[in-house]
């Protein structure tokens, strides 16, 4: 039975999209890191903030800070 159907992406296309997404996060992270340094943060502070920036991009809010109303 063939794996490819009109509604499914090929594995190659999925890998290309993943690589593009990772590249975009990497570029945004570098810009963020440099901007934090330019704002006066130490390299250690910029590194920690960039880690948080990357985690937020990957995981999103993940339920933190949500309150039940």
Beta strands, then each sheet from edge to edge (+ up, - down):
end
